Amino acid sequence: MSPEESIENFKKIGLSEQKAKETLKNGNVTKFLLQVINEVDVDNLQPGVGLLLYHLATKIKPQIAGKISFISKYIASGKLDSTLRIDAALEYALSHVNEESLNIKEFEEACGVGIVVTPEQVEQFVEKHMAKYKNELIEKRYRFNSGIVMQAVRAELKWADGKAIKNEVDVQILDLLGPKTEADLAPVPKVKKEAKTSNESSKKPKKEESQGTKVTTDATDIGGAASISELMKKLPFHAPGDNFKTDGYVVTPNTKKLLEDHLKITGGKVRTRFPPEPNGILHIGHAKAININFGYAAAHDGICFLRYDDTNPEKEEEKFFVGIKDMVEWLGYKPYKITHSSDYFDQLYEWAVKLINKDMAYVCHQQAEEIKGFNPPPSPWRNRPIEESLQLFEDMKNGKIDEGDATLRMKITLEEGKQDPVAYRIKFKPHHRTGNKWCIYPTYDYTHCLCDSIEHITHSLCTKEFQSRRSSYYWLCNALDIYCPVQWEYGRLNVNYTVVSKRKIAKLIEEGFVNDWDDPRLFTLTALRRRGVPSAAVNAFCAGLGVTGAVGAVDPALLDAAVRDHLNSSAPRTMVVLDPLKITITNFPNQAISVKVPDFPNEPDKSFHNVVLAKTLYIEANDFKEQPEKGYRRLTPNQTVGLRHAGFIIKVSKVIKDNGKVVEVECTAESTDSAEKPKAFIHWVSKPIAVEVRLYEPLFKHKNPEDPVEVPGGFLSDCRTDTLSVVRAYADAYLKCAQPHDKFQFERIGFFSVDSDTNASNIVFNRTVSLKEDSGK
């Protein structure tokens, strides 16, 4: 049928020409709508029926396309006379997807066929629910939300016409309140918002930029939440056993039985899995995947497997298995069970033989280079005899064919156009768990969905790049007539100003830009932990991003903000001087005094520690200026400054220099009770201990160091040379007992964490994140 003919047919059921043309752009709706039109007599439709038929075409799922004729005739006859009844009909059909013919009696009961709701019933129920809100109605008058009443009536009169309910509610409100007065018609007073400061205004564009540029969108985008649990409860995923209700799910004659057996095995619980390849260290992007898979299961009282996708013996190392489990637990999750794809090698091999026997797979001798890309030449061995492929596959298994000379390929074309993905390849490498038992190993395309099926995963949650594999996922499970989970995709998490590729991080280590996989300048999870980033902050960061189909990148500042929020309430305050300047208080007694310092100044009664204040103390060198610029608020020859927590202000009496450089300042002290209030209070240390402090900066100059346009010289050329400064600082003596991973706020400087390089003779701190406040305060 030509486009012009289709448009004319669409207009016959009541669509405007513009709407008809818009509909034609949607291939699925067009296909279903033309089927609907073919099933009814469009020339004799009652008014409004055409639009109901259009509603059917837009809502029906491919799984129940075979019921179009049945439902269309019910609509044309007037038995399904509202979108509400049509939606109920579609829901019923989905619930009986495996039945060739529907039970007429059950179907009509489910759709409310024949049920008539009279105007008297609508009036009665509206009156009933209006009575509950009478006082609120009188108080708020026409600003009352009448939708509450309409919703309550609809709950009791399921098949009542929505317009009839609304009209009756409006009539009864008018009857109760009378016509609208001038006060009712006046606009609602706007809540006056405080004017934003220039700082706040300047931050806004930065925040928008940090959200990243959306490349793709998804109809089920869910915005951020305060916690992973809250976010996971918002996701519109299917209930266990309702796989067939999801878009794109392929239904077979055996689907109903397989789902029934699946529910018996799982008890109706949600089952997810986190399936990393054990060939590298997890990074910040994996944190999102861990939170979604483990978080979704936890939020729905389900279980989550940690499954190592160990199908490539060349790249797998024991340290990666241990590191992955360690990071999952660091983020606060405990796997229901730890499994390996290799646990199922025997079953996977049997299923591969079954595919060959069904002429759905074949042994191919094309080289890897020949089948790369999206338009490789068709395999000349695609139609070879089944018996020949069976023998060759056994020869592959028994090591009779050289590596690279044969693969097993599946007879399917992926969404992206790639034909016949590889299921098995030859690798003469011992496997860390199965030893030399196998010399053929399954690919991701083959293994992933089958392991999900074996473990009865309900929700196979993966990043957007695997959307093109969804067709092979469903095809393979259905070809083998086994339980088929549902694959859901979400946008992966990318972070600006970093790289996460294992190969590129290895190059950074090799070239000396970073020291190892846990170097705090990287965004691997081990690096973030070493830098002092709390796992709870990583989880909060992931929750704040939401779950969307968008592919984009976020600014590291978003993670820094989540870190500050968490550490602000959990990291005790302490005083550390990074660039010490000696201060001698000439009028201070020779005997030191003890000063009580609150760990959390906003909650002074929560906890505290004691520090020493003696005649000699140290302040930051930039907290004193002999010739200050305008607006400088700290210590100068003519300006006093307060000592935090000590109850003293100090005043300069003498500046001591060595070759023109200030090396000591002599001061006098006066109690804050009697002295004039200073412009600022600064941190200090007395009788301190020396500590090593590592100050880290972003590793790359550009937002996307891997972009050849932005960085034509390659990512290594984008590395900065000033990303690590090591200083010898003075710290409160009580910090000598600090242990690796302990976290503190160095007052007026930032948040710091004790590094694993710490030993009995040297305490090392890493700067986790700076403070938002100006250190000049």
Buried (B, 14 or more C-beta within 10 A) or exposed (E): EEEEEBBEBBBEBBBEEEBBBEBBEEEBBBEBBBBBBEBBEBEEBEEEBBBBBBBBBEBBBBBBBEBBEBBBEBBBEEBBBBBBBBBBBBBBBBBBBBEEEBEEEEBBBBBBBEEEBEEEBBBEBBEEBBEEBEEEBEEEBBEBEBEBBBEBBBEEBEBBBEEBBBBBBEEBBEEEBEEEEEEEEEEEEEEEEEEEEEEEEEEEEEEEBBBBEBEEEBEBBBEBBEBBBEBBEBBEBBEBBBBBBBEEBBBBEBBBEBBEEBBEEBEEBBBBBBBBBBBBBBBBBBBBBBBBBBBBBBBBEBBBBBBBBBBBBEEBEEEBBEBBBBBBEBBBBEBBEBBBBBBBBEEBBEBBBBBBEEEBBBBBBBEEEEBEEEEBEEBEBEEBEBEEBBBBBEEBBEBEBEBEEBBBBBBBEBEEEBBBBBBBBBBEBEBBBBEEEBBBBBBBBBBBBBBBBBBBBBBBBBBBEBBBBBBBBBBBBBBBBBBBBBBBBBBBBBBBBBBBEBEBBEBBBEEEBBEBBBBBBBBBBBBBBBBBBBBBBBBBBBBBBBBBBBBBBBBBBBBBBBBBBBBBEBBBBBBBBBBBBBBBBEEBEEEBBEBEBBBBBEEEEEEBBEBBBBBBBBBBBBBBBEEBEEEBBBBBBEBBBBBBBBBBBBBBBEEEEEEEEBEBBBBBBBEBEEBEEBBBBBBBBBBBBEBBBBBBEEBBEEBBBBEEEEBEEEBBEBBEEEBBEEBEBBBBBBBEEBEBBBBBBBBBBBBBBBBEEBEEEEBBBBBBBBBEEEBEE
